[in-house]
Amino acid sequence: MDNFDYDFCYSFPAIRGIQAGRPFYTATCPLRIIPKIFMYDEPEVPPELRAQRILNKSRIPEMTNYLVNNPDDYVLPALTASVISDTASVLSQVKFVESDSSPNVGTIKISMKAKILINDGQHRRAAIEAAIKIMPELGQDNIAVLLYVDEKLERCQQRFVDMNQNVVKSNQSINTLYDKRNSAAKLAYDLASNTKPFVGYTDMERTSIPLKSNKIFPLNGIKKATRTLLSKGAKEDFNDHEKSLIESFWDELNTYMTEWNLVRNNTLSINDFKENYIVAHGIGLQALAIAGQDLIQMPKENRERHLKKLSLIDWKKSSWSKRSMLHGRLSKATSNLFLTSIEIKRQIALPISDKDLTKEKELLSA
């Protein structure tokens, strides 16, 4: 006899599947009901009694703004949740009603006595709740939910570990390539496609470029250096004037970068360049951008007077070992970037503040 309480249950259209011999369900839910039925554990509950980590509230505003600012063009990955019960066998509180057309397509019904705990997506859930308060019409949209039926909390916790241990994050260069909303990402792609130092020598999908690759600059490295040039934060946009200024700066700088041009003219091999020169690496590009903060604000004729001195600099790693290297390897640590950029400023006759000179002396002594 069917003892399931059909009068007090949640009901979702769903597809049933099998993983590791157990059924799971892919359902769709309106966003407006997500905060009401999908629970996450409160931070005061001991970790051994929770199904996932504590909610990091600092992440919520950014995700909320993403939803509110892109109501016609956002993407929300599926939530993953487990159905558990404190009062009875959870299997008695979940019912899958097959449709007439297929045994694996139908409706999943979950008793209101059961708990639905989020394994993956607790920050999405919180952002959905916040976004709906600002823009109630978002509540009519739907999100996919992957539902597992777990007898015990221990299995729910193990699923959280398994899911997070096996996640492979995309690297920053491929994120930069695909991100059409981020102003710095779009500008970096334009620079890689049209500006002399970078055309033909930009790796669009790797952040660490192998020595034998025919590429020199990672796309994300160009994005970082471009932000640095104008002291832009991660979320700040570039206007058309700033984009034009940056494009002109890199083109002008390229004129006086001897090794860059030797590589382009096939006089210096890319392998030798990357093996022996700091300006073939992220620290060189970033340090040039730091020095460029002063240059880019100057009138063109004044800027050129300083840029011409770049062609006289010895960029070999051996000449920068105390500034650009740590334990025999190039380092992009803050202190190494500072020391490298200060010496570039010195060699192209840019002013250096007393504060920076003091800091330089302390770092070199250390």
Sequence and secondary structure as in RCSB ss.txt:
>XXXX:A:sequence
MDNFDYDFCYSFPAIRGIQAGRPFYTATCPLRIIPKIFMYDEPEVPPELRAQRILNKSRIPEMTNYLVNNPDDYV
LPALTASVISDTASVLSQVKFVESDSSPNVGTIKISMKAKILINDGQHRRAAIEAAIKIMPELGQDNIAVLLYVD
EKLERCQQRFVDMNQNVVKSNQSINTLYDKRNSAAKLAYDLASNTKPFVGYTDMERTSIPLKSNKIFPLNGIKKA
TRTLLSKGAKEDFNDHEKSLIESFWDELNTYMTEWNLVRNNTLSINDFKENYIVAHGIGLQALAIAGQDLIQMPK
ENRERHLKKLSLIDWKKSSWSKRSMLHGRLSKATSNLFLTSIEIKRQIALPISDKDLTKEKELLSA
>XXXX:A:secstr
     TTSEEEEEEEEEEETTEEEEEEEEEGGGHHHH B   TTS GGG SS    GGGHHHHHHHHHH TTS  
   EEEEEE SSS GGGGEEEEE SS TTEEEEEEETTSEEEEEE HHHHHHHHHHHHH GGGGGSEEEEEEEE 
SSHHHHHHHHHHHHHT     HHHHHHH SS HHHHHHHHHHHHSTTTTTTEESS SS  TTSS  EEHHHHHHH
HHHHTT  TT    HHHHHHHHHHHHHHHHT HHHHHHHTTSS HHHHHHHBGGGSHHHHHHHHHHHHHHTTS H
HHHHHHHGGGGG   BGGGGHHHHEETTEE   HHHHHHHHHHHHHHTT    HHHHHHHHHHHH 
